[in-house]
Amino acid sequence: MGLRSLFGGLSRDMGIDLGTANTLVFVRGKGIVLQEPSVIAMDRDSGEILAVGYDAKQMVGRTPAGIVAVRPLRDGVIADLDITVIMLRRFIEKAVKRHGVFKPRIVIGVPSGVTQVERRVIHDSAIQAGGKEVYLIEEPMAAAIGAGLPVEEPTGNMVVDIGGGTTEVAVISLGGIVASKSVTVAGDKMDEAIINYMKRNYNLMIGERTAEDIKRTIGTAYPPNEEQVMDARGRDIVNGLPKTVRVSSSEIYEALADPVSEIVRAVRETLEKTPPELSADVLDKGIAMTGGGALLHGLDRLLQEATGMPAYVTEDPLTCVVRGTGVVVEHLETYRRVLVSSGRLR
C-alpha cells in the first residue's frame, strides 16, 4: 500500500449535496454519513447559534419570540452567506470528526443557477470548514452520475432534479451539459401552494411541516384514480382557534397544479433546445427523475404524457446528487472535466 493510499484512507475525502431543503454528506469508504435539514436555529438578539440540522428543524414554527429558525438557502441560492458558512462548517466538522484525521478533499454539488460570487463563497467556506481542496459540480451533472447515467459517452442523457428550492433540468452528453434550465419551482413552492389552498378554501392556517406532510401523504401530480383523505390541523384564520379539516387527494392535485405545470414547462423548453440526435437518445433511454420532488405521486406519468418521452424515478432519488459527488471525489481524475471549478479558486 502506497503512502498516498494510506493517507487517502485517513483523510476521508467527501462529497456534499448542499440543498435548499437538506444537506447530505458522503464520506469516501463510508458512504452517506449525514443527511440533515438545511436549517439553523439562532438567538435573534445575540446571534448565537442554538441548533443545526434536525434539531433546528424541530424548532421551525415552534420557537419562542427570541429564537428564529433560518434556512440559509432559498430557491437554490444562498440567501445568507454567513449562516451558510456556519452551517456547512458544522456539517463538515460532524462528518470529519467521526471519520478522518487529515483535511479532506471535498466535492460540492451546487445549483446550476449560482453566480460566480456564490461559487467562490461556497468554495471558501468549505476551505474554512476544513477542506484541503474543494471542487464544485453542477447538481444536475452530479444527479446524473449518482443515478448511474453514462455522462461521459457521446449519447444524450436527460435528468430532471427536483429539490427543495430548484428544479434543474439538463441534457448531458460527453461530460458536458448541452441544454439546461433551472427554475425556482420545486418542493418548497409545492408546500406553499398547499398552504395557500388551505387558507383560501378553508380559512385554515397551516405550517410548512403540515403542508409537507400533506404533500407526501396524499399529494399527486396526476388526477387520482381513487380518492385518499387525511386530516390537516391548523389555526382558524377567522377566530384564531385550533381547527382540523379533512382534505382529499383531488383537492391537493388541484392545489399543486401551478407548480407542477411550471416543472413540466421547464422540461419541455429544455427538450426544445436539445439537438435532434440527443433527443432521439432521450426517447430511447427516458427522462431520469431525481431529487425529493421526483417522489410526488404521478409526476413521472404526467411528464411522460406531456413530452411523449418515457420518464422514470431513479433508485433512491433523494440521494442521487450526493452519491454523484461521492463517485466524483473517488475518481477525481476521471471526472475532472465535469467540474465547474477545481481545487483553489483564484
Sequence and secondary structure as in RCSB ss.txt:
>XXXX:A:sequence
MGLRSLFGGLSRDMGIDLGTANTLVFVRGKGIVLQEPSVIAMDRDSGEILAVGYDAKQMVGRTPAGIVAVRPLRD
GVIADLDITVIMLRRFIEKAVKRHGVFKPRIVIGVPSGVTQVERRVIHDSAIQAGGKEVYLIEEPMAAAIGAGLP
VEEPTGNMVVDIGGGTTEVAVISLGGIVASKSVTVAGDKMDEAIINYMKRNYNLMIGERTAEDIKRTIGTAYPPN
EEQVMDARGRDIVNGLPKTVRVSSSEIYEALADPVSEIVRAVRETLEKTPPELSADVLDKGIAMTGGGALLHGLD
RLLQEATGMPAYVTEDPLTCVVRGTGVVVEHLETYRRVLVSSGRLR
>XXXX:A:secstr
  HHHHHHHHH  EEEEE SSEEEEEETTTEEEEEEES EEEETTT  EEEETHHHHHHTTT  TTEEEE SEET
TEES HHHHHHHHHHHHHHHHHHH SS  EEEEEE TT  HHHHHHHHHHHHHTT SEEEEEEHHHHHHHHTT  
TTSSS EEEEEE SS EEEEEEETTEEEEEEEES SHHHHHHHHHHHHHHHH EE  HHHHHHHHHHH BSS  S
S  EEEEEEEETTT  EEEEEEEHHHHHHHTHHHHHHHHHHHHHHHHTS HHHHHHHHHH EEEESGGGGSBTHH
HHHHHHHSS EEE SSGGGHHHHHHHHHHHTHHHHGGGEEE SS  
